């Protein structure tokens, strides 16, 4: 992990109320170890989970709690507090704090600080899955993103309440990585850009047990999503069923079928760029049986396949919602360059990244060898790790959008 450069880097850390507040202590430790000054604001609800003493000891600074504290207002003042830092981090960002910030409420020190600041804000949401998926929270999320607030997480997993799903606060290391990027704007050429990305396979149900799918691991798409986020992009990752960790700073939308993936992509628009890495099933059964199919005396069932929607071609169509740059992927087993060129023409996208998946170790492996096809050129990239391919493609996308 690369440390944030030494210097006058200052983070104002707002700790909201929730079990995940304990992660703010480890985050504070990571920041101080990297030479970043941390000044904490602890909400009244946050103080139910961590103590001012522990937070102050790790931050090596005073903890601010009350809006109407005569001492604090005399020494610092909430206006000065809101503008003295280079970055404001809200971790955990509860549903209440998000709602206050989205709607301009200012009834305590934390919400008043968020309303008074002229500095960038990074939020790490943490709440029950039903609270996170509630339409009101999703409206507030979109409002805050439109206002320029950056987000890291939430993750998906088991929660203290016993439920499972999206809403877990991102791990301290992931939040720290997002802070690193936010405090190094020169290395963030995609700041303010929204990139839509698909990754992984789709799974088309045949019955409640069986699906039609493919061998895509999702590794290359997830690597590209992480590389784009590190360059400052707001990344919406529409992911098929894969067991790959979400990169820091990436918003993940889980889907299974091609139809679900298309709907999620259209809901995520507008975007500055779309990168379609997912291996979308070309066909699906015309009927998904309601019960598991059994072997019988009549032999195997006859399957009738119907064509799935073409996500890449749909996103590439001219119109007000078309991203400025649309990139497709072509996984081929033969005639790679010819097939990639053909796909570029048929789909109407701007670039096609082709790779030969007949090579051992490409599908599901950690390395890749690709070529980049555009209207006027073909570039052959040497075999490299998928992380390096992702970094190189992200740099090219940033260069194009700039």
C-alpha positions as CSV (number, residue, x, y, z in Angstrom):
1,X,0.0,0.0,0.0
2,X,1.5,3.4,-1.1
3,X,1.4,6.1,1.5
4,X,-0.2,9.5,0.9
5,X,2.6,12.0,0.3
6,X,3.8,13.8,3.4
7,X,2.8,17.4,3.8
8,X,-0.1,19.5,4.8
9,X,-2.7,16.8,4.1
10,X,-5.7,17.1,6.5
11,X,-8.8,15.0,6.7
12,X,-11.9,15.9,8.7
13,X,-13.4,12.6,9.7
14,X,-17.1,12.5,10.6
15,X,-18.0,9.4,12.5
16,X,-21.7,8.5,12.3
17,X,-23.7,6.2,14.5
18,X,-23.6,2.4,13.7
19,X,-21.8,-0.7,14.6
20,X,-19.4,0.0,11.8
21,X,-18.1,3.0,13.7
22,X,-15.4,0.8,15.1
23,X,-13.8,0.7,11.6
24,X,-13.3,4.5,11.9
25,X,-10.6,3.8,14.5
26,X,-8.6,1.6,12.2
27,X,-9.1,4.1,9.4
28,X,-7.7,6.8,11.6
29,X,-4.7,4.7,12.5
30,X,-4.0,4.1,8.8
31,X,-4.2,7.8,8.0
32,X,-1.9,8.9,10.8
33,X,0.6,6.2,9.9
34,X,0.6,7.8,6.4
35,X,1.3,11.2,7.8
36,X,-2.2,12.6,7.3
37,X,-3.7,14.8,10.0
38,X,-7.1,13.7,11.2
39,X,-9.5,15.9,13.0
40,X,-12.6,13.9,14.2
41,X,-16.2,15.0,14.5
42,X,-18.2,12.4,16.5
43,X,-21.9,12.4,16.3
44,X,-24.1,11.8,19.3
45,X,-25.1,8.4,17.9
46,X,-21.5,7.6,16.9
47,X,-20.5,8.1,20.6
48,X,-22.7,5.1,21.4
49,X,-20.3,2.8,19.6
50,X,-16.8,4.5,20.0
51,X,-15.6,6.7,22.7
52,X,-14.2,10.2,22.2
53,X,-11.1,9.1,24.2
54,X,-10.2,6.3,21.8
55,X,-10.8,8.4,18.7
56,X,-8.8,11.3,20.1
57,X,-5.9,9.1,21.1
58,X,-5.6,7.6,17.6
59,X,-6.2,10.9,15.8
60,X,-3.8,12.8,18.1
61,X,-6.3,15.6,18.0
62,X,-9.3,16.9,19.8
63,X,-12.7,15.3,19.1
64,X,-15.5,17.8,18.2
65,X,-19.0,16.8,19.2
66,X,-21.4,19.7,19.9
67,X,-22.6,22.4,17.6
68,X,-23.3,24.8,20.4
69,X,-20.2,24.3,22.5
70,X,-19.0,27.7,23.6
71,X,-15.4,26.5,23.9
72,X,-15.3,24.8,20.6
73,X,-16.9,27.7,18.8
74,X,-14.4,30.1,20.4
75,X,-11.4,27.9,19.6
76,X,-12.3,26.8,16.1
77,X,-15.9,27.5,15.0
78,X,-17.9,25.1,12.8
79,X,-17.3,27.2,9.7
80,X,-13.6,27.1,10.1
81,X,-13.8,23.4,11.0
82,X,-15.7,22.7,7.7
83,X,-13.1,24.4,5.5
84,X,-9.7,23.8,7.1
85,X,-9.3,20.2,5.9
86,X,-8.4,19.1,2.4
87,X,-11.1,16.4,2.4
88,X,-14.1,15.6,4.5
89,X,-14.7,11.8,5.1
90,X,-18.0,10.5,6.5
91,X,-17.4,7.0,7.9
92,X,-19.8,5.5,8.6
93,X,-22.2,7.5,6.6
94,X,-25.6,6.5,8.0
95,X,-28.9,6.8,6.2
96,X,-29.7,9.8,8.5
97,X,-26.4,11.6,7.6
98,X,-26.9,11.0,3.9
99,X,-30.5,12.3,4.1
100,X,-29.4,15.4,5.9
101,X,-26.6,16.1,3.5
102,X,-28.8,15.5,0.4
103,X,-31.6,17.8,1.7
104,X,-29.5,20.6,3.2
105,X,-30.5,19.9,6.9
106,X,-28.2,21.3,9.5
107,X,-29.3,20.4,13.0
108,X,-26.0,19.2,14.5
109,X,-22.3,19.7,14.1
110,X,-21.8,17.0,11.5
111,X,-24.7,18.1,9.2
112,X,-23.8,21.8,9.6
113,X,-20.2,21.1,8.7
114,X,-21.3,19.2,5.6
115,X,-23.5,22.1,4.5
116,X,-20.9,24.8,5.2
117,X,-17.9,23.1,3.6
118,X,-16.4,24.1,0.2
119,X,-14.1,21.0,0.2
120,X,-14.6,17.6,-1.4
121,X,-16.6,15.0,0.5
122,X,-16.2,11.2,0.6
123,X,-18.8,9.0,2.2
124,X,-18.6,5.4,3.2
125,X,-22.2,4.3,3.7
126,X,-23.2,1.7,6.4
127,X,-26.7,0.6,7.1
128,X,-29.2,-2.3,7.1
129,X,-29.8,-3.7,3.6
130,X,-33.4,-2.6,3.6
131,X,-32.4,0.9,4.5
132,X,-29.8,1.0,1.7
133,X,-32.2,-0.3,-1.0
134,X,-35.1,1.9,0.2
135,X,-36.1,4.3,-2.6
136,X,-35.5,7.3,-0.3
137,X,-31.9,6.3,0.3
138,X,-31.3,5.6,-3.4
139,X,-32.8,9.1,-4.2
140,X,-30.5,10.7,-1.7
141,X,-27.5,8.7,-3.1
142,X,-28.2,10.1,-6.6
143,X,-28.6,13.6,-5.3
144,X,-25.3,13.5,-3.4
145,X,-23.5,12.0,-6.4
146,X,-24.9,14.8,-8.6
147,X,-23.7,17.3,-6.0
148,X,-20.2,15.9,-6.4
149,X,-20.0,13.7,-3.3
150,X,-17.8,10.6,-3.8
151,X,-18.6,7.2,-2.4
152,X,-16.7,4.1,-1.4
153,X,-18.8,1.0,-0.8
154,X,-21.1,-0.2,0.6
155,X,-20.0,-3.9,0.5
156,X,-22.3,-6.9,0.4
157,X,-22.3,-9.4,3.2
158,X,-23.5,-10.5,6.6
159,X,-24.6,-7.7,8.9
160,X,-24.8,-7.2,12.7
161,X,-28.6,-7.3,12.4
162,X,-28.4,-10.8,11.0
163,X,-29.4,-9.9,7.5
164,X,-27.3,-10.3,4.3
165,X,-26.9,-7.9,1.4
166,X,-25.5,-4.6,0.4
167,X,-25.0,-2.1,3.2
168,X,-21.8,-3.2,5.0
169,X,-19.3,-0.3,5.4
170,X,-16.3,-0.7,3.2
171,X,-13.2,-2.0,4.9
172,X,-10.7,0.6,6.3
173,X,-8.1,-0.3,3.7
174,X,-10.5,0.4,0.9
175,X,-11.6,3.7,2.4
176,X,-7.9,4.6,2.8
177,X,-7.3,3.8,-0.8
178,X,-10.2,6.1,-1.8
179,X,-8.8,8.9,0.4
180,X,-5.4,8.4,-1.3
181,X,-6.9,9.0,-4.7
182,X,-8.9,12.0,-3.5
183,X,-5.8,13.7,-2.0
184,X,-3.8,13.2,-5.2
185,X,-6.0,15.0,-7.8
186,X,-3.1,15.3,-10.3
187,X,-3.2,11.5,-10.6
188,X,-7.0,11.5,-11.2
189,X,-7.6,12.5,-14.8
190,X,-11.0,10.9,-14.7
191,X,-12.3,12.9,-11.8
192,X,-15.9,14.0,-12.4
193,X,-16.4,11.4,-15.1
194,X,-18.9,8.5,-14.9
195,X,-17.9,5.2,-16.5
196,X,-20.4,2.3,-16.9
197,X,-18.7,-1.1,-17.0
198,X,-20.1,-4.7,-17.4
199,X,-18.2,-7.8,-16.3
200,X,-18.5,-11.5,-15.7
201,X,-20.9,-14.0,-17.4
202,X,-24.6,-14.0,-17.5
203,X,-26.7,-17.0,-16.3
204,X,-29.9,-17.8,-18.2
205,X,-32.2,-20.1,-16.2
206,X,-33.4,-23.3,-17.7
207,X,-35.2,-24.4,-14.5
208,X,-34.7,-23.5,-10.8
209,X,-31.4,-25.5,-10.7
210,X,-29.8,-25.3,-14.1
211,X,-28.6,-22.3,-16.1
212,X,-26.9,-21.6,-19.5
213,X,-23.7,-19.7,-18.8
214,X,-20.0,-19.5,-19.8
215,X,-16.6,-19.6,-18.3
216,X,-16.0,-15.9,-17.8
217,X,-14.4,-15.2,-14.4
218,X,-15.0,-11.5,-14.4
219,X,-11.3,-10.8,-13.4
220,X,-10.5,-8.6,-16.4
221,X,-13.6,-6.5,-16.0
222,X,-13.2,-6.0,-12.3
223,X,-9.5,-5.1,-12.8
224,X,-10.6,-2.4,-15.3
225,X,-13.2,-1.1,-13.0
226,X,-10.6,-0.7,-10.2
227,X,-8.1,1.0,-12.6
228,X,-10.8,3.5,-13.7
229,X,-11.7,4.2,-10.1
230,X,-8.1,4.8,-9.2
231,X,-8.0,7.5,-11.9
232,X,-10.9,9.3,-10.3
233,X,-13.8,8.0,-12.3
234,X,-17.2,7.3,-10.7
235,X,-17.6,3.7,-11.8
236,X,-20.8,1.7,-12.0
237,X,-20.0,-2.0,-12.4
238,X,-22.8,-4.2,-13.6
239,X,-21.6,-7.6,-12.7
240,X,-22.9,-11.1,-13.5
241,X,-22.6,-13.9,-11.0
242,X,-18.9,-14.1,-10.0
243,X,-17.1,-14.4,-6.7
244,X,-14.8,-11.5,-7.2
245,X,-14.3,-8.7,-4.6
246,X,-15.6,-5.3,-5.6
247,X,-12.7,-2.8,-6.2
248,X,-12.4,0.1,-3.8
249,X,-14.5,3.1,-4.9
250,X,-16.6,1.1,-7.3
251,X,-20.5,0.9,-7.2
252,X,-21.5,-2.6,-8.0
253,X,-24.9,-3.7,-9.3
254,X,-25.4,-7.5,-9.3
255,X,-27.4,-9.2,-12.1
256,X,-27.8,-12.6,-13.5
257,X,-29.4,-12.5,-16.9
258,X,-28.7,-10.5,-20.1
259,X,-32.1,-8.7,-19.8
260,X,-31.3,-7.7,-16.2
261,X,-27.8,-6.5,-17.3
262,X,-29.3,-4.4,-20.1
263,X,-31.8,-2.8,-17.7
264,X,-29.1,-2.1,-15.1
265,X,-27.0,-0.4,-17.8
266,X,-29.8,1.8,-19.1
267,X,-30.7,2.8,-15.5
268,X,-27.1,3.8,-14.9
269,X,-27.0,6.3,-17.8
270,X,-25.9,8.9,-18.6
271,X,-22.2,8.0,-18.6
272,X,-19.1,9.5,-20.2
273,X,-17.9,6.1,-21.3
274,X,-19.2,2.5,-21.4
275,X,-16.9,-0.5,-21.3
276,X,-18.7,-3.8,-22.1
277,X,-16.4,-6.5,-20.8
278,X,-19.1,-9.0,-19.8
279,X,-19.5,-12.3,-21.7
280,X,-23.2,-11.9,-22.3
281,X,-25.0,-15.1,-23.4
282,X,-26.2,-14.7,-27.0
283,X,-29.2,-16.9,-26.4
284,X,-31.6,-17.9,-23.6
285,X,-34.2,-20.6,-23.3
286,X,-37.6,-19.3,-24.5
287,X,-39.1,-20.9,-21.4
288,X,-37.7,-21.3,-17.9
289,X,-39.4,-24.3,-16.3
290,X,-40.9,-23.7,-12.9
291,X,-39.7,-27.1,-11.5
292,X,-36.5,-29.1,-11.9
293,X,-36.6,-31.1,-15.1
294,X,-36.3,-34.9,-14.5
295,X,-35.0,-37.7,-16.7
296,X,-37.8,-39.5,-18.4
297,X,-38.6,-42.3,-20.8
298,X,-39.1,-39.7,-23.5
299,X,-35.4,-38.7,-23.5
300,X,-33.9,-35.2,-23.0
301,X,-36.2,-32.2,-23.4
302,X,-36.1,-30.1,-26.6
303,X,-34.8,-26.7,-25.9
304,X,-35.8,-23.7,-28.0
305,X,-33.4,-20.8,-27.7
306,X,-34.3,-17.1,-28.3
307,X,-31.9,-14.3,-28.9
308,X,-30.8,-12.1,-26.0
309,X,-30.7,-8.3,-26.3
310,X,-27.4,-6.9,-27.6
311,X,-26.1,-4.7,-24.8
312,X,-23.1,-3.3,-26.7
313,X,-25.1,-2.5,-29.8
314,X,-27.8,-0.8,-27.7
315,X,-25.4,1.4,-25.8
316,X,-23.6,2.3,-29.1
317,X,-26.8,3.6,-30.8
318,X,-26.7,7.3,-31.7
319,X,-28.7,9.4,-29.3
320,X,-28.6,11.8,-26.4
321,X,-27.8,9.0,-23.9
322,X,-24.9,7.5,-25.9
323,X,-21.6,7.7,-24.0
324,X,-18.9,9.6,-25.7
325,X,-16.8,6.4,-25.8
326,X,-18.1,2.9,-26.1
327,X,-15.7,0.0,-25.8
328,X,-16.6,-3.6,-26.5
329,X,-14.7,-6.8,-25.9
330,X,-14.4,-9.8,-28.3
331,X,-13.4,-13.1,-26.8
332,X,-12.5,-15.3,-29.8
333,X,-11.1,-18.7,-30.4
334,X,-10.0,-18.1,-34.0
335,X,-9.4,-15.2,-36.5
336,X,-9.1,-12.8,-33.7
337,X,-8.3,-9.6,-35.6
338,X,-10.8,-10.2,-38.4
339,X,-13.6,-11.0,-35.8
340,X,-12.7,-8.0,-33.7
341,X,-12.8,-5.7,-36.8
342,X,-16.2,-7.3,-37.8
343,X,-17.6,-6.7,-34.3
344,X,-16.5,-3.0,-34.4
345,X,-18.4,-2.5,-37.6
346,X,-21.5,-4.4,-36.6
347,X,-22.0,-3.0,-33.1
348,X,-21.3,0.6,-33.8
349,X,-18.9,1.0,-30.9
350,X,-15.7,3.1,-30.9
351,X,-13.1,0.5,-29.8
352,X,-13.0,-3.3,-29.5
353,X,-10.6,-5.1,-27.3
354,X,-10.0,-8.6,-28.6
355,X,-8.4,-11.6,-26.9
356,X,-7.8,-15.1,-27.9
357,X,-9.5,-17.3,-25.3
358,X,-8.3,-20.5,-27.0
359,X,-5.0,-20.0,-25.2
360,X,-4.4,-21.9,-22.1
361,X,-4.9,-19.9,-18.9
362,X,-6.7,-17.0,-20.4
363,X,-10.2,-17.9,-19.2
364,X,-10.1,-17.6,-15.5
365,X,-6.4,-16.9,-15.3
366,X,-4.5,-13.8,-14.2
367,X,-2.8,-12.9,-17.5
368,X,-4.2,-11.7,-20.8
369,X,-3.0,-10.8,-24.3
370,X,-5.1,-8.4,-26.3
371,X,-5.4,-6.2,-29.3
372,X,-7.1,-2.8,-29.4
373,X,-9.1,-2.2,-32.6
374,X,-10.4,1.2,-33.5
375,X,-11.6,2.7,-36.8
376,X,-8.1,3.6,-38.0
377,X,-5.7,1.2,-36.2
378,X,-5.0,-2.1,-34.6
379,X,-2.6,-2.2,-31.7
380,X,-1.2,-5.5,-30.5
381,X,-0.5,-5.4,-26.7
382,X,2.0,-8.0,-25.4
383,X,0.9,-10.6,-22.8
384,X,0.7,-9.1,-19.4
385,X,-1.2,-9.4,-16.1
386,X,-4.9,-8.5,-16.3
387,X,-4.1,-5.7,-13.8
388,X,-1.6,-4.3,-16.3
389,X,-4.0,-4.6,-19.2
390,X,-6.6,-2.8,-17.1
391,X,-4.2,0.0,-16.2
392,X,-3.2,0.5,-19.8
393,X,-6.8,0.6,-21.0
394,X,-7.9,3.0,-18.3
395,X,-5.1,5.3,-19.2
396,X,-6.2,5.2,-22.9
397,X,-9.8,6.0,-21.8
398,X,-8.7,8.9,-19.7
399,X,-6.6,10.2,-22.6
400,X,-9.5,10.0,-25.0
401,X,-12.0,11.7,-22.7
402,X,-9.5,14.4,-21.9
